[in-house]
C-alpha cells in the first residue's frame, strides 16, 4: 500500500475512533460506551492490527493497539473504557505522523496469506491467532510456545526426577528391590 492510501485509511480510523469517543455517556456512577459502539470498536481494533501488519510487517503498533483494547475491557463491566479509546486514537495518530514523516517504513513486499480467524473471538497479541485452536496438539504447542520455555520445562522435569530418585533410593524397600544392602543399626 502506498503512503497516500495508508494515510487515508489511518485518518478514517482516527475519525471513527473520535466519533466513538464522542458517544460515550456519563452517568453518576460510570462512563459508558455508546450503544452499538462496543462491537464496532472490537472490529476496528482487529482491522487496525491487521492494517499495521500489512503496512509494517512485524511491528509494535499492532501489539500496542491490542493490549490497550484488552486493558480497556478489563473492568467489572467488561466494556471498553473511554481511556482505552483515547489511547487507541493516539496510537493511530502517532502512526499517521510516522508514515507522513518516513514513508520508507512502509512494507513493500506483497502481503502474506493469513489464516482467517473468527472475528467474535477475543483479541490476543499480534504474534498469535485471534482464536484458540479447537484442539491443542504437541505440534501446535511446538510451533506456538517459545523454545526457551520448553527448555525450562524439561530442566524442571529432569531436576524433579533427579530429586525423586535420590530420595527414593534411600527407602529400604527400594534398596531391597534394587538388591542394595540395607545398613543395619548397631546394637549396643
TISE-98411 format. One record per residue: residue in one letter; x, y, z of N, C-alpha, C in turn. Coordinates in Angstrom, 1 decimal. Example, Ala and Ser with C-alpha at 12.3 -4.5 7.8 and 13.67 -1.06 7.14 Angstrom:
# TISE-98411
{A; {13.2; -5.7; 7.8}; {12.3; -4.5; 7.8}; {13.2; -3.3; 7.8}}
{S; {12.8; -2.2; 7.1}; {13.7; -1.1; 7.1}; {12.9; 0.0; 7.9}}
# end
This chain:
# TISE-98411
{X; {0.9; -1.2; 0.0}; {0.0; 0.0; 0.0}; {0.9; 1.2; 0.0}}
{X; {0.5; 2.2; -0.8}; {1.4; 3.4; -0.9}; {1.1; 4.4; 0.3}}
{X; {1.9; 5.4; 0.4}; {1.8; 6.3; 1.6}; {0.5; 7.0; 1.6}}
{X; {0.0; 7.5; 0.5}; {-1.2; 8.3; 0.5}; {-2.4; 7.5; 0.9}}
{X; {-2.5; 6.3; 0.3}; {-3.6; 5.4; 0.7}; {-3.5; 5.0; 2.2}}
{X; {-2.3; 4.7; 2.7}; {-2.2; 4.3; 4.1}; {-2.6; 5.5; 5.0}}
{X; {-2.3; 6.7; 4.7}; {-2.6; 7.8; 5.5}; {-4.2; 8.0; 5.4}}
{X; {-4.8; 7.9; 4.3}; {-6.2; 8.0; 4.1}; {-6.9; 7.0; 5.0}}
{X; {-6.5; 5.7; 5.0}; {-7.1; 4.7; 5.8}; {-6.9; 5.0; 7.3}}
{X; {-5.7; 5.3; 7.7}; {-5.5; 5.6; 9.1}; {-6.3; 6.8; 9.5}}
{X; {-6.4; 7.9; 8.7}; {-7.2; 9.0; 9.1}; {-8.7; 8.6; 9.3}}
{X; {-9.2; 7.8; 8.4}; {-10.6; 7.3; 8.5}; {-10.8; 6.6; 9.8}}
{X; {-9.8; 5.7; 10.2}; {-10.0; 5.0; 11.5}; {-9.9; 6.0; 12.7}}
{X; {-9.0; 7.0; 12.5}; {-8.9; 8.0; 13.6}; {-10.2; 8.8; 13.8}}
{X; {-10.8; 9.2; 12.7}; {-12.1; 9.9; 12.7}; {-13.2; 9.0; 13.4}}
{X; {-13.2; 7.7; 13.0}; {-14.2; 6.8; 13.5}; {-14.0; 6.6; 15.0}}
{X; {-12.7; 6.5; 15.5}; {-12.4; 6.4; 16.9}; {-12.8; 7.6; 17.7}}
{X; {-12.6; 8.8; 17.1}; {-13.1; 10.0; 17.7}; {-14.6; 10.1; 17.8}}
{X; {-15.3; 9.6; 16.8}; {-16.7; 9.5; 16.8}; {-17.2; 8.6; 18.0}}
{X; {-16.6; 7.4; 18.1}; {-16.9; 6.5; 19.2}; {-16.7; 7.2; 20.5}}
{X; {-15.5; 7.9; 20.6}; {-15.2; 8.6; 21.9}; {-16.3; 9.6; 22.2}}
{X; {-16.8; 10.3; 21.2}; {-17.7; 11.4; 21.4}; {-19.1; 10.8; 21.9}}
{X; {-19.4; 9.6; 21.6}; {-20.7; 9.0; 22.0}; {-20.7; 8.3; 23.4}}
{X; {-19.6; 8.4; 24.1}; {-19.6; 7.9; 25.5}; {-20.5; 8.7; 26.3}}
{X; {-21.2; 8.1; 27.2}; {-22.2; 8.8; 28.1}; {-21.7; 8.7; 29.5}}
{X; {-21.9; 9.8; 30.2}; {-21.6; 9.9; 31.6}; {-22.8; 9.8; 32.5}}
{X; {-22.7; 8.9; 33.5}; {-23.8; 8.8; 34.4}; {-23.2; 9.1; 35.8}}
{X; {-24.0; 9.1; 36.8}; {-23.5; 9.4; 38.2}; {-22.5; 8.3; 38.6}}
{X; {-22.6; 7.1; 38.1}; {-21.7; 6.0; 38.6}; {-20.7; 5.5; 37.6}}
{X; {-20.8; 5.9; 36.3}; {-19.9; 5.4; 35.3}; {-19.8; 6.2; 34.0}}
{X; {-18.8; 5.9; 33.2}; {-18.7; 6.5; 31.9}; {-18.9; 5.3; 31.0}}
{X; {-19.9; 5.2; 30.1}; {-20.2; 4.1; 29.3}; {-20.1; 4.3; 27.8}}
{X; {-19.6; 3.3; 27.1}; {-19.5; 3.4; 25.6}; {-20.9; 3.5; 25.0}}
{X; {-21.0; 4.2; 23.9}; {-22.3; 4.4; 23.2}; {-22.9; 3.1; 22.7}}
{X; {-24.2; 3.1; 22.6}; {-24.9; 1.8; 22.1}; {-24.4; 1.4; 20.7}}
{X; {-24.0; 0.2; 20.6}; {-23.5; -0.4; 19.4}; {-22.0; -0.1; 19.1}}
{X; {-21.4; 0.7; 19.9}; {-20.0; 1.1; 19.6}; {-19.0; 0.0; 20.1}}
{X; {-19.4; -0.8; 21.1}; {-18.5; -1.8; 21.7}; {-18.1; -2.8; 20.6}}
{X; {-19.1; -3.3; 19.9}; {-18.7; -4.3; 18.9}; {-18.0; -3.7; 17.7}}
{X; {-18.3; -2.5; 17.4}; {-17.6; -1.8; 16.3}; {-16.1; -1.5; 16.7}}
{X; {-15.9; -1.1; 17.9}; {-14.6; -0.9; 18.4}; {-13.8; -2.2; 18.4}}
{X; {-14.4; -3.3; 18.8}; {-13.7; -4.6; 18.7}; {-13.2; -4.8; 17.2}}
{X; {-14.1; -4.6; 16.3}; {-13.8; -4.8; 14.9}; {-12.7; -3.8; 14.4}}
{X; {-12.8; -2.6; 14.8}; {-11.7; -1.6; 14.5}; {-10.4; -2.0; 15.0}}
{X; {-10.3; -2.5; 16.2}; {-9.0; -3.0; 16.8}; {-8.5; -4.1; 15.9}}
{X; {-9.3; -5.1; 15.5}; {-8.8; -6.2; 14.7}; {-8.3; -5.6; 13.3}}
{X; {-9.1; -4.7; 12.7}; {-8.7; -4.2; 11.4}; {-7.4; -3.3; 11.6}}
{X; {-7.3; -2.6; 12.6}; {-6.0; -1.8; 12.8}; {-4.8; -2.7; 13.0}}
{X; {-5.0; -3.8; 13.8}; {-3.9; -4.7; 14.0}; {-3.5; -5.3; 12.6}}
{X; {-4.4; -5.7; 11.8}; {-4.1; -6.3; 10.5}; {-3.5; -5.2; 9.6}}
{X; {-4.1; -4.0; 9.6}; {-3.6; -2.9; 8.8}; {-2.1; -2.6; 9.1}}
{X; {-1.8; -2.5; 10.4}; {-0.4; -2.3; 10.8}; {0.5; -3.4; 10.4}}
{X; {0.0; -4.6; 10.5}; {0.9; -5.7; 10.0}; {1.1; -5.6; 8.5}}
{X; {0.0; -5.2; 7.7}; {0.2; -5.1; 6.3}; {1.1; -3.9; 6.0}}
{X; {1.0; -2.9; 6.7}; {1.9; -1.7; 6.4}; {3.3; -1.9; 6.8}}
{X; {3.6; -2.5; 8.0}; {4.9; -2.5; 8.5}; {5.5; -3.9; 8.6}}
{X; {4.7; -5.0; 8.4}; {5.2; -6.3; 8.8}; {5.1; -6.5; 10.3}}
{X; {6.0; -7.2; 10.8}; {6.0; -7.3; 12.3}; {6.3; -6.0; 12.9}}
{X; {5.5; -5.6; 13.9}; {5.6; -4.2; 14.4}; {5.1; -4.2; 15.9}}
{X; {5.4; -3.1; 16.6}; {4.9; -2.9; 17.9}; {3.5; -2.3; 18.0}}
{X; {3.1; -1.6; 16.9}; {1.9; -0.9; 17.0}; {0.7; -1.9; 17.1}}
{X; {0.8; -3.0; 16.4}; {-0.3; -4.0; 16.4}; {-0.5; -4.5; 17.8}}
{X; {0.6; -4.8; 18.5}; {0.5; -5.3; 19.8}; {0.1; -4.3; 20.8}}
{X; {0.5; -3.0; 20.6}; {0.1; -1.9; 21.5}; {-1.4; -1.7; 21.4}}
{X; {-2.0; -1.7; 20.2}; {-3.4; -1.5; 20.0}; {-4.2; -2.6; 20.7}}
{X; {-3.8; -3.8; 20.5}; {-4.5; -4.9; 21.0}; {-4.4; -4.9; 22.6}}
{X; {-3.2; -4.7; 23.1}; {-3.1; -4.7; 24.6}; {-3.8; -3.5; 25.2}}
{X; {-3.9; -2.4; 24.5}; {-4.6; -1.2; 25.0}; {-6.1; -1.6; 25.0}}
{X; {-6.6; -2.2; 24.0}; {-8.0; -2.6; 24.0}; {-8.3; -3.6; 25.1}}
{X; {-7.4; -4.6; 25.2}; {-7.7; -5.6; 26.3}; {-7.6; -5.0; 27.7}}
{X; {-6.7; -4.1; 27.9}; {-6.7; -3.4; 29.2}; {-8.0; -2.6; 29.4}}
{X; {-8.5; -2.0; 28.3}; {-9.7; -1.2; 28.4}; {-10.9; -2.0; 28.8}}
{X; {-11.0; -3.3; 28.4}; {-12.1; -4.1; 28.7}; {-12.0; -4.9; 30.0}}
{X; {-10.8; -4.7; 30.7}; {-10.6; -5.4; 32.0}; {-11.2; -4.6; 33.1}}
{X; {-12.5; -4.5; 33.1}; {-13.2; -3.8; 34.2}; {-14.4; -4.6; 34.6}}
{X; {-15.1; -4.2; 35.6}; {-16.2; -5.0; 36.1}; {-17.4; -5.1; 35.1}}
{X; {-17.4; -4.2; 34.2}; {-18.5; -4.3; 33.1}; {-18.0; -5.0; 31.9}}
{X; {-16.7; -5.3; 31.8}; {-16.1; -5.9; 30.6}; {-16.5; -5.1; 29.3}}
{X; {-16.5; -3.8; 29.5}; {-16.9; -2.9; 28.5}; {-15.7; -1.9; 28.2}}
{X; {-15.5; -1.5; 26.9}; {-14.4; -0.7; 26.6}; {-14.4; 0.6; 27.4}}
{X; {-13.3; 1.1; 27.9}; {-13.2; 2.3; 28.7}; {-12.9; 3.5; 27.7}}
{X; {-13.3; 4.7; 28.2}; {-13.1; 5.9; 27.4}; {-11.6; 6.1; 27.3}}
{X; {-10.8; 5.8; 28.3}; {-9.4; 6.0; 28.3}; {-8.7; 5.1; 27.2}}
{X; {-9.2; 3.8; 27.1}; {-8.6; 2.9; 26.1}; {-8.9; 3.4; 24.7}}
{X; {-10.1; 4.0; 24.4}; {-10.4; 4.5; 23.1}; {-9.5; 5.7; 22.8}}
{X; {-9.3; 6.6; 23.8}; {-8.4; 7.7; 23.6}; {-7.0; 7.3; 23.3}}
{X; {-6.6; 6.3; 24.0}; {-5.2; 5.8; 23.8}; {-5.0; 5.1; 22.4}}
{X; {-6.1; 4.4; 22.0}; {-6.0; 3.8; 20.6}; {-6.0; 4.9; 19.6}}
{X; {-6.8; 5.9; 19.8}; {-6.8; 7.0; 18.9}; {-5.4; 7.7; 18.8}}
{X; {-4.8; 7.8; 19.9}; {-3.4; 8.4; 20.0}; {-2.4; 7.5; 19.2}}
{X; {-2.6; 6.2; 19.4}; {-1.7; 5.3; 18.6}; {-1.8; 5.5; 17.1}}
{X; {-3.1; 5.6; 16.7}; {-3.3; 5.7; 15.2}; {-2.8; 7.1; 14.8}}
{X; {-2.9; 8.1; 15.6}; {-2.4; 9.4; 15.2}; {-0.9; 9.4; 15.1}}
{X; {-0.2; 8.7; 16.1}; {1.2; 8.6; 16.0}; {1.7; 7.8; 14.8}}
{X; {0.9; 6.8; 14.4}; {1.3; 6.0; 13.2}; {1.1; 6.9; 11.9}}
{X; {0.1; 7.8; 11.9}; {-0.1; 8.7; 10.8}; {1.1; 9.6; 10.7}}
{X; {1.6; 10.1; 11.8}; {2.7; 11.0; 11.8}; {4.0; 10.3; 11.3}}
{X; {4.1; 9.1; 11.8}; {5.3; 8.3; 11.3}; {5.3; 8.0; 9.8}}
{X; {4.2; 7.7; 9.3}; {4.1; 7.4; 7.9}; {4.3; 8.7; 7.1}}
{X; {3.8; 9.8; 7.5}; {4.0; 11.1; 6.8}; {5.4; 11.5; 6.8}}
{X; {6.1; 11.3; 8.0}; {7.5; 11.7; 8.1}; {8.5; 10.8; 7.5}}
{X; {8.1; 9.5; 7.5}; {9.1; 8.5; 7.0}; {8.3; 7.4; 6.1}}
{X; {8.0; 7.8; 4.9}; {7.2; 6.8; 4.1}; {8.0; 5.5; 3.8}}
{X; {9.3; 5.6; 4.0}; {10.1; 4.4; 3.8}; {9.9; 3.2; 4.8}}
{X; {9.2; 3.5; 5.8}; {8.9; 2.5; 6.8}; {7.8; 1.5; 6.3}}
{X; {7.1; 1.9; 5.3}; {6.0; 1.0; 4.8}; {6.6; -0.2; 4.1}}
{X; {6.0; -1.3; 4.4}; {6.5; -2.6; 3.8}; {6.1; -2.6; 2.4}}
{X; {7.1; -3.0; 1.5}; {6.9; -3.0; 0.1}; {6.6; -4.4; -0.5}}
{X; {6.8; -5.4; 0.3}; {6.6; -6.8; -0.1}; {5.1; -7.1; -0.2}}
{X; {4.7; -8.0; -1.0}; {3.3; -8.4; -1.1}; {2.8; -8.9; 0.3}}
{X; {1.6; -8.7; 0.7}; {1.1; -9.2; 2.0}; {1.1; -10.7; 2.1}}
{X; {1.4; -11.2; 3.3}; {1.4; -12.6; 3.5}; {0.0; -13.1; 3.5}}
{X; {-0.2; -14.4; 3.1}; {-1.5; -15.0; 3.2}; {-1.7; -15.4; 4.7}}
{X; {-2.8; -14.9; 5.3}; {-3.0; -15.3; 6.7}; {-4.3; -16.1; 6.8}}
{X; {-4.3; -16.9; 7.9}; {-5.5; -17.8; 8.1}; {-6.6; -16.9; 8.6}}
{X; {-7.8; -17.2; 8.1}; {-9.0; -16.4; 8.6}; {-9.3; -16.8; 10.0}}
{X; {-9.7; -15.8; 10.8}; {-10.0; -16.0; 12.2}; {-11.4; -15.6; 12.5}}
{X; {-11.9; -16.0; 13.6}; {-13.3; -15.7; 14.0}; {-13.3; -14.3; 14.6}}
{X; {-14.0; -13.4; 14.0}; {-14.0; -12.0; 14.5}; {-14.7; -11.9; 15.9}}
{X; {-15.4; -12.9; 16.2}; {-16.1; -12.8; 17.6}; {-15.2; -13.3; 18.7}}
{X; {-14.0; -13.9; 18.3}; {-13.1; -14.4; 19.3}; {-12.4; -13.3; 20.0}}
{X; {-11.9; -13.5; 21.2}; {-11.3; -12.4; 21.9}; {-10.0; -12.0; 21.2}}
{X; {-9.6; -10.7; 21.3}; {-8.4; -10.2; 20.7}; {-7.2; -10.7; 21.5}}
{X; {-6.1; -11.1; 20.8}; {-4.9; -11.5; 21.5}; {-3.8; -10.8; 21.0}}
{X; {-2.6; -11.1; 21.4}; {-1.4; -10.4; 21.0}; {-1.2; -10.6; 19.5}}
{X; {-0.4; -9.7; 18.9}; {-0.2; -9.7; 17.5}; {0.5; -10.8; 16.9}}
{X; {1.3; -11.5; 17.7}; {2.1; -12.6; 17.1}; {1.3; -14.0; 17.2}}
{X; {0.0; -14.0; 17.5}; {-0.7; -15.2; 17.6}; {-2.1; -15.0; 16.9}}
{X; {-2.8; -16.1; 16.7}; {-4.1; -16.1; 16.1}; {-5.1; -15.5; 17.1}}
{X; {-6.2; -15.0; 16.6}; {-7.3; -14.5; 17.4}; {-8.0; -15.6; 18.2}}
{X; {-8.2; -16.7; 17.6}; {-9.0; -17.8; 18.2}; {-8.0; -18.9; 18.8}}
{X; {-8.4; -19.4; 19.9}; {-7.7; -20.6; 20.5}; {-8.1; -21.8; 19.6}}
{X; {-7.1; -22.7; 19.3}; {-7.4; -23.8; 18.4}; {-8.4; -24.7; 19.1}}
{X; {-9.2; -25.5; 18.3}; {-10.1; -26.4; 18.8}; {-9.4; -27.5; 19.7}}
{X; {-8.3; -28.0; 19.2}; {-7.5; -28.9; 19.9}; {-6.1; -28.5; 20.0}}
{X; {-5.5; -28.6; 21.2}; {-4.1; -28.2; 21.3}; {-3.3; -29.5; 21.2}}
{X; {-2.5; -29.5; 20.2}; {-1.6; -30.7; 19.9}; {-0.2; -30.4; 20.2}}
{X; {0.6; -31.4; 20.3}; {2.1; -31.2; 20.5}; {2.7; -30.4; 19.4}}
{X; {2.2; -30.6; 18.2}; {2.7; -29.8; 17.1}; {2.3; -28.4; 17.2}}
{X; {1.1; -28.1; 17.6}; {0.7; -26.7; 17.8}; {1.5; -26.0; 18.9}}
{X; {1.7; -26.8; 20.0}; {2.5; -26.3; 21.2}; {3.9; -26.0; 20.7}}
{X; {4.5; -26.9; 19.9}; {5.9; -26.7; 19.5}; {6.0; -25.5; 18.6}}
{X; {5.0; -25.2; 17.8}; {5.0; -24.0; 16.9}; {4.7; -22.7; 17.7}}
{X; {3.9; -22.7; 18.7}; {3.5; -21.5; 19.4}; {4.1; -21.2; 20.7}}
{X; {4.8; -22.2; 21.3}; {5.4; -21.9; 22.6}; {6.9; -21.7; 22.4}}
{X; {7.4; -20.6; 23.0}; {8.9; -20.3; 22.8}; {9.7; -21.5; 23.3}}
{X; {10.8; -21.7; 22.5}; {11.7; -22.8; 22.8}; {12.4; -22.7; 24.2}}
{X; {12.6; -21.5; 24.6}; {13.2; -21.3; 25.9}; {12.3; -21.8; 27.0}}
{X; {11.0; -21.7; 26.8}; {10.0; -22.3; 27.8}; {10.1; -23.8; 27.8}}
{X; {10.2; -24.4; 26.6}; {10.3; -25.9; 26.5}; {11.6; -26.3; 27.3}}
{X; {12.7; -25.6; 27.1}; {13.9; -26.0; 27.8}; {13.8; -25.8; 29.3}}
{X; {13.1; -24.8; 29.7}; {12.8; -24.6; 31.2}; {12.0; -25.8; 31.7}}
{X; {11.0; -26.2; 31.0}; {10.1; -27.2; 31.5}; {10.9; -28.6; 31.5}}
{X; {11.7; -28.8; 30.5}; {12.5; -30.1; 30.5}; {13.5; -30.0; 31.7}}
{X; {14.1; -28.9; 31.9}; {15.0; -28.8; 33.0}; {14.4; -29.0; 34.4}}
{X; {13.2; -28.5; 34.5}; {12.4; -28.7; 35.8}; {12.0; -30.2; 35.9}}
{X; {11.6; -30.8; 34.9}; {11.3; -32.2; 34.9}; {12.5; -33.1; 35.3}}
{X; {13.7; -32.8; 34.7}; {14.9; -33.5; 35.0}; {15.3; -33.3; 36.4}}
{X; {15.2; -32.1; 36.9}; {15.5; -31.8; 38.3}; {14.6; -32.6; 39.3}}
{X; {13.3; -32.6; 39.0}; {12.3; -33.3; 39.8}; {12.6; -34.8; 39.8}}
{X; {12.9; -35.3; 38.6}; {13.2; -36.7; 38.6}; {14.5; -37.1; 39.4}}
{X; {15.5; -36.3; 39.3}; {16.7; -36.5; 40.0}; {16.5; -36.4; 41.5}}
{X; {15.8; -35.4; 42.0}; {15.5; -35.3; 43.4}; {14.6; -36.5; 43.9}}
{X; {13.6; -36.9; 43.1}; {12.8; -38.0; 43.4}; {13.6; -39.3; 43.5}}
{X; {14.5; -39.5; 42.5}; {15.3; -40.7; 42.5}; {16.2; -40.8; 43.7}}
{X; {16.8; -39.6; 44.0}; {17.7; -39.5; 45.2}; {17.0; -39.9; 46.5}}
{X; {15.8; -39.3; 46.6}; {15.0; -39.6; 47.8}; {14.6; -41.1; 47.9}}
{X; {14.2; -41.6; 46.7}; {13.6; -43.0; 46.7}; {14.7; -44.0; 47.0}}
{X; {15.9; -43.8; 46.5}; {17.0; -44.8; 46.7}; {17.3; -44.9; 48.2}}
{X; {16.9; -44.0; 49.0}; {17.2; -44.1; 50.5}; {16.1; -44.9; 51.2}}
{X; {15.0; -45.2; 50.6}; {14.0; -46.0; 51.2}; {14.4; -47.5; 51.2}}
{X; {14.2; -48.2; 52.4}; {14.7; -49.6; 52.5}; {14.0; -50.5; 51.4}}
{X; {12.7; -50.3; 51.1}; {12.1; -51.2; 50.2}; {12.7; -51.0; 48.8}}
{X; {13.0; -49.8; 48.4}; {13.7; -49.6; 47.1}; {15.0; -50.2; 47.1}}
{X; {15.8; -50.1; 48.2}; {17.1; -50.7; 48.2}; {16.9; -52.3; 48.1}}
{X; {15.9; -52.9; 48.7}; {15.7; -54.3; 48.6}; {15.4; -54.7; 47.1}}
{X; {14.5; -53.9; 46.5}; {14.2; -54.1; 45.1}; {15.4; -54.1; 44.2}}
{X; {16.3; -53.1; 44.5}; {17.5; -53.0; 43.6}; {18.6; -53.9; 44.1}}
{X; {18.4; -54.6; 45.2}; {19.5; -55.5; 45.6}; {20.6; -54.8; 46.3}}
{X; {20.3; -53.7; 46.9}; {21.4; -52.9; 47.6}; {21.2; -53.3; 49.1}}
{X; {22.3; -53.6; 49.8}; {22.2; -54.0; 51.2}; {21.8; -52.8; 52.0}}
{X; {20.9; -53.0; 52.9}; {20.5; -52.0; 53.9}; {21.4; -52.0; 55.0}}
{X; {21.8; -50.9; 55.5}; {22.6; -50.8; 56.7}; {21.8; -51.1; 57.9}}
{X; {22.3; -52.0; 58.7}; {21.6; -52.4; 60.0}; {22.1; -51.5; 61.1}}
{X; {21.2; -51.0; 61.9}; {21.6; -50.2; 63.0}; {22.5; -51.0; 64.0}}
{X; {23.5; -50.4; 64.6}; {24.4; -51.1; 65.5}; {23.7; -51.2; 66.9}}
{X; {24.0; -52.4; 67.5}; {23.4; -52.6; 68.9}; {24.4; -52.2; 69.9}}
{X; {24.0; -51.8; 71.0}; {25.0; -51.6; 71.9}; {25.2; -50.8; 72.9}}
# end
